[in-house]
Amino acid sequence: MANVLTDSAMIDPVSLDGETALSPGYWSKVGRRLLHDAGAVSCGLVLILLLVGIIAAPWVAPADPSLASILARLKPIGTTAHLLGTDELGRDMLSRLLYGGRTTFLMGIAPVLIALLIGGTLGLIAGFAGRATNMVIMRAMDVLYAFPSVLLAVALSGALGSGVGNAILSLTLVFIAPIARVAESATTEVSHLDFVDAARASGASGATVLRVHVLGHVLGPVLVYASSLSSLSIVLAAGLSFLGLGVTPPNPDWGLMLSTLRQSIYVQPLVVALPGLMIFIASLCLNLISDALRRAMMVKQ
């Protein structure tokens, strides 16, 4: 099984109009470019709508997501009092989709953010320090990167046990290595540029050179790459729940809902497809926004 994570060598540290990610006004320029991208704006609005819905679930959900009714099992979409139908236990699908989105997004986004902090820091140190430090850190990352991402996530979750916390930890470990490789590759390239050598020659400390002269050029490509992992993380998180390694019943989750409903696909196929459709929409929108962010930040691939 091939590793689905992108090779870090495909991303170069390129600034926006001569500015870096730490320059004043940099993100306002990125924001203006994103606002002129119709695809990014459309996907952003869809994600905002989804997030508002799942955050406001206690107020907008029409029913208790755990309230079952045998008499209301597998009602079709459009049923009175159940706009999106009911599941195999008679629970309202709209309510479960809203509440389930909370855990799916948490399990999908949190690992990327944590891995960005840890992997980005390790890659930055490895690329700037070089020599033995680089060898130790990157060889450790290669051990994790050698395994296919899906297989590694399943293996780690199986070893740690089911649960949201363990699923987040498993996915975090999966993403640390590729993010570290991207950060190390970008840092190594920037560290050999003339302005960095000039800063060192002026007597600036290593920490100052890293923070002032290197970080701004590395942050852009690392953020772009991390954002591209968010769509994959949503799918992997849903996959873990589908396999019983993520959220445990009766808590709602899009992946778990797909698993429990799959036996009913010949009875109510449209209802069964709803969790999968939500996963697809969230993943697609995150992926398209990541592409738009890359273009806006002028990061070459």
C-alpha positions as CSV (number, residue, x, y, z in Angstrom):
1,M,0.0,0.0,0.0
2,A,1.5,3.3,-1.1
3,N,1.9,6.1,1.4
4,V,-0.7,8.8,0.6
5,L,1.2,11.6,2.2
6,T,3.0,13.9,-0.2
7,D,6.8,13.9,-0.3
8,S,8.3,17.0,1.3
9,A,10.7,17.5,-1.6
10,M,7.8,18.8,-3.7
11,I,7.4,22.0,-1.7
12,D,9.8,25.0,-1.9
13,P,9.9,28.0,0.4
14,V,8.8,30.9,-1.8
15,S,7.6,34.2,-0.3
16,L,4.7,36.4,-1.5
17,D,5.9,39.4,-3.4
18,G,9.2,39.4,-1.5
19,E,7.5,39.2,1.9
20,T,7.5,36.3,4.4
21,A,4.8,34.8,6.6
22,L,6.0,37.0,9.5
23,S,6.0,40.3,7.5
24,P,3.4,43.0,8.3
25,G,0.5,42.9,5.9
26,Y,1.5,39.4,4.5
27,W,-1.7,37.7,5.6
28,S,-3.9,40.6,4.4
29,K,-2.5,40.0,0.9
30,V,-3.1,36.3,1.2
31,G,-6.7,37.0,2.3
32,R,-7.3,39.4,-0.6
33,R,-6.1,36.7,-3.1
34,L,-8.3,34.1,-1.4
35,L,-11.4,36.4,-1.6
36,H,-10.8,36.6,-5.4
37,D,-10.9,32.8,-5.7
38,A,-14.5,31.8,-6.3
39,G,-13.8,28.1,-5.4
40,A,-12.2,29.0,-2.1
41,V,-15.0,31.4,-1.2
42,S,-17.6,28.8,-2.1
43,C,-15.9,26.1,-0.1
44,G,-15.3,28.5,2.8
45,L,-19.0,29.3,3.0
46,V,-19.9,25.6,3.0
47,L,-17.5,24.9,5.8
48,I,-18.7,27.9,7.8
49,L,-22.2,26.6,7.4
50,L,-21.2,23.2,8.5
51,L,-19.3,24.5,11.5
52,V,-22.0,26.8,12.6
53,G,-24.5,23.9,12.4
54,I,-22.4,21.5,14.5
55,I,-21.4,24.2,17.0
56,A,-25.0,25.2,17.4
57,A,-26.3,21.6,17.5
58,P,-27.8,21.8,21.0
59,W,-30.0,24.7,19.8
60,V,-30.8,23.7,16.2
61,A,-31.0,19.9,16.4
62,P,-34.6,18.9,16.2
63,A,-34.3,15.9,18.6
64,D,-32.0,14.1,21.0
65,P,-29.4,12.3,18.9
66,S,-29.5,9.3,21.2
67,L,-33.2,9.0,21.5
68,A,-34.2,5.7,19.8
69,S,-37.7,4.6,18.7
70,I,-38.3,1.1,17.2
71,L,-41.5,2.4,15.7
72,A,-39.6,5.1,13.7
73,R,-36.8,2.9,12.3
74,L,-35.4,3.8,8.9
75,K,-37.8,6.5,8.0
76,P,-37.1,8.0,4.6
77,I,-35.9,11.6,3.9
78,G,-38.7,14.1,4.2
79,T,-40.6,12.3,6.9
80,T,-42.7,14.5,9.1
81,A,-40.6,15.5,12.2
82,H,-37.6,13.8,10.7
83,L,-36.3,15.9,7.8
84,L,-33.4,13.6,6.9
85,G,-35.1,10.4,8.0
86,T,-34.0,8.1,10.9
87,D,-31.4,5.4,11.4
88,E,-31.6,1.7,12.2
89,L,-32.7,2.5,15.7
90,G,-35.1,5.2,14.9
91,R,-32.8,8.1,15.9
92,D,-33.2,11.4,14.0
93,M,-30.5,11.6,11.3
94,L,-30.3,15.4,11.1
95,S,-29.6,15.6,14.9
96,R,-27.0,12.8,14.6
97,L,-25.3,14.4,11.7
98,L,-25.0,17.7,13.5
99,Y,-23.7,16.2,16.7
100,G,-21.5,13.7,14.8
101,G,-19.8,16.5,12.9
102,R,-18.4,17.7,16.2
103,T,-16.4,14.6,16.8
104,T,-15.5,14.1,13.2
105,F,-14.1,17.6,12.8
106,L,-12.3,17.3,16.2
107,M,-10.7,14.1,15.3
108,G,-9.8,15.4,11.8
109,I,-8.4,18.9,12.6
110,A,-6.9,18.5,16.1
111,P,-4.2,15.9,14.9
112,V,-3.1,18.2,12.1
113,L,-2.7,21.2,14.5
114,I,-0.8,19.2,17.1
115,A,1.4,17.6,14.4
116,L,2.1,21.0,12.9
117,L,3.4,22.3,16.2
118,I,5.5,19.2,17.0
119,G,6.6,18.2,13.5
120,G,7.2,21.8,12.4
121,T,9.4,22.4,15.4
122,L,11.4,19.2,14.9
123,G,11.9,19.9,11.2
124,L,12.9,23.4,11.8
125,I,15.6,22.3,14.4
126,A,16.8,19.5,12.1
127,G,17.1,21.7,9.1
128,F,18.9,24.5,10.9
129,A,21.2,22.5,13.1
130,G,22.3,20.1,10.5
131,R,24.8,17.3,10.9
132,A,24.2,15.0,13.8
133,T,21.0,16.7,15.0
134,N,19.5,16.4,11.6
135,M,20.6,12.8,11.3
136,V,19.0,11.8,14.7
137,I,15.7,13.6,14.2
138,M,15.1,12.7,10.5
139,R,16.0,9.1,10.9
140,A,13.5,8.9,13.7
141,M,10.9,10.5,11.4
142,D,11.8,8.1,8.6
143,V,10.8,5.2,10.9
144,L,7.2,6.6,11.1
145,Y,7.2,7.7,7.5
146,A,8.2,4.3,6.2
147,F,4.7,2.9,7.1
148,P,1.7,3.6,4.9
149,S,-0.4,6.3,6.6
150,V,-3.6,4.4,6.7
151,L,-2.0,1.2,8.0
152,L,-0.1,3.1,10.6
153,A,-3.2,4.9,11.9
154,V,-5.1,1.6,12.1
155,A,-2.2,-0.2,13.9
156,L,-1.7,2.6,16.4
157,S,-5.4,2.9,17.1
158,G,-5.7,-0.8,17.5
159,A,-2.8,-0.9,19.9
160,L,-4.1,2.0,22.0
161,G,-7.7,1.0,21.9
162,S,-10.9,2.8,20.8
163,G,-11.8,6.3,21.8
164,V,-11.6,9.9,20.6
165,G,-8.4,10.6,22.5
166,N,-6.6,7.6,21.3
167,A,-7.7,8.2,17.7
168,I,-6.4,11.8,17.9
169,L,-3.1,10.6,19.3
170,S,-2.8,8.0,16.5
171,L,-3.4,10.4,13.7
172,T,-1.1,13.0,15.3
173,L,1.8,10.4,15.2
174,V,0.9,9.7,11.6
175,F,1.2,13.3,10.5
176,I,4.3,14.4,12.6
177,A,6.8,12.7,10.2
178,P,5.6,14.2,6.9
179,I,5.2,17.7,8.4
180,A,8.7,17.4,9.9
181,R,10.1,16.4,6.5
182,V,8.5,19.4,4.8
183,A,9.8,21.8,7.5
184,E,13.3,20.2,7.4
185,S,13.5,20.5,3.6
186,A,12.4,24.1,3.5
187,T,14.7,25.1,6.5
188,T,17.7,23.4,4.9
189,E,17.2,25.4,1.7
190,V,16.7,28.7,3.4
191,S,19.6,28.1,5.9
192,H,22.1,28.2,3.0
193,L,20.9,31.5,1.5
194,D,23.1,34.6,1.6
195,F,21.0,36.7,4.0
196,V,21.1,33.9,6.6
197,D,24.9,33.7,6.3
198,A,25.1,37.4,6.6
199,A,23.0,37.3,9.8
200,R,25.3,34.7,11.2
201,A,28.4,36.7,10.3
202,S,27.0,39.8,12.0
203,G,27.1,37.9,15.3
204,A,23.4,37.1,15.7
205,S,22.7,34.1,17.9
206,G,21.4,30.9,16.3
207,A,18.0,31.3,18.0
208,T,17.7,34.9,16.6
209,V,18.7,33.8,13.1
210,L,16.1,31.0,13.2
211,R,13.3,33.1,14.6
212,V,13.9,36.3,12.5
213,H,15.4,35.2,9.3
214,V,14.4,31.5,8.7
215,L,11.0,31.0,10.3
216,G,9.1,33.5,8.1
217,H,10.3,31.8,4.9
218,V,9.6,28.3,6.2
219,L,6.2,28.9,7.8
220,G,4.3,29.4,4.5
221,P,5.1,26.1,2.8
222,V,4.6,24.2,6.1
223,L,1.2,25.8,6.7
224,V,0.1,25.0,3.1
225,Y,1.2,21.3,3.5
226,A,-0.5,21.0,6.9
227,S,-3.7,22.4,5.5
228,S,-3.6,19.8,2.7
229,L,-3.5,17.1,5.4
230,S,-6.7,18.3,7.0
231,S,-8.8,16.7,4.3
232,L,-7.0,13.4,4.6
233,S,-7.3,13.6,8.3
234,I,-11.1,13.9,8.1
235,V,-11.2,10.8,6.0
236,L,-8.8,8.8,8.2
237,A,-10.7,9.9,11.4
238,A,-14.0,8.7,9.8
239,G,-12.3,5.5,8.7
240,L,-11.1,4.7,12.2
241,S,-14.6,5.2,13.6
242,F,-16.0,3.0,10.8
243,L,-13.7,0.2,11.9
244,G,-14.7,0.7,15.6
245,L,-11.3,2.3,16.5
246,G,-12.6,5.8,17.0
247,V,-15.8,7.0,18.6
248,T,-17.7,4.3,20.5
249,P,-21.5,3.9,20.4
250,P,-23.9,5.5,21.1
251,N,-22.0,8.7,20.5
252,P,-22.7,10.0,17.0
253,D,-19.9,10.2,14.4
254,W,-20.1,10.3,10.6
255,G,-17.7,7.3,10.2
256,L,-19.5,5.3,12.9
257,M,-22.9,6.2,11.4
258,L,-21.7,4.8,8.1
259,S,-20.7,1.5,9.8
260,T,-23.9,1.0,11.7
261,L,-26.1,1.9,8.8
262,R,-24.4,-0.2,6.1
263,Q,-26.7,-3.2,6.8
264,S,-29.6,-1.0,5.8
265,I,-28.4,0.2,2.4
266,Y,-31.0,-1.8,0.5
267,V,-33.8,-0.5,2.7
268,Q,-33.0,3.3,2.8
269,P,-30.0,3.9,0.5
270,L,-30.4,7.7,0.6
271,V,-30.4,7.8,4.4
272,V,-27.4,5.5,4.5
273,A,-25.5,7.7,2.1
274,L,-25.9,10.9,4.2
275,P,-22.9,10.4,6.5
276,G,-20.7,9.5,3.6
277,L,-21.9,12.6,1.7
278,M,-21.0,14.8,4.7
279,I,-17.5,13.3,4.9
280,F,-17.1,13.9,1.1
281,I,-18.2,17.5,1.3
282,A,-16.0,18.4,4.3
283,S,-12.9,16.6,2.8
284,L,-13.4,18.2,-0.7
285,C,-13.9,21.7,0.7
286,L,-10.8,21.4,2.9
287,N,-8.8,20.1,-0.1
288,L,-9.9,22.9,-2.4
289,I,-9.2,25.6,0.2
290,S,-5.8,24.1,0.7
291,D,-5.1,24.4,-3.1
292,A,-6.4,28.0,-3.1
293,L,-4.2,28.8,-0.1
294,R,-1.1,27.4,-1.9
295,R,-1.9,29.6,-4.9
296,A,-2.5,32.7,-2.8
297,M,0.8,32.2,-0.9
298,M,2.7,31.4,-4.2
299,V,4.2,28.2,-2.9
300,K,5.6,26.2,-5.8
301,Q,5.0,22.5,-6.1
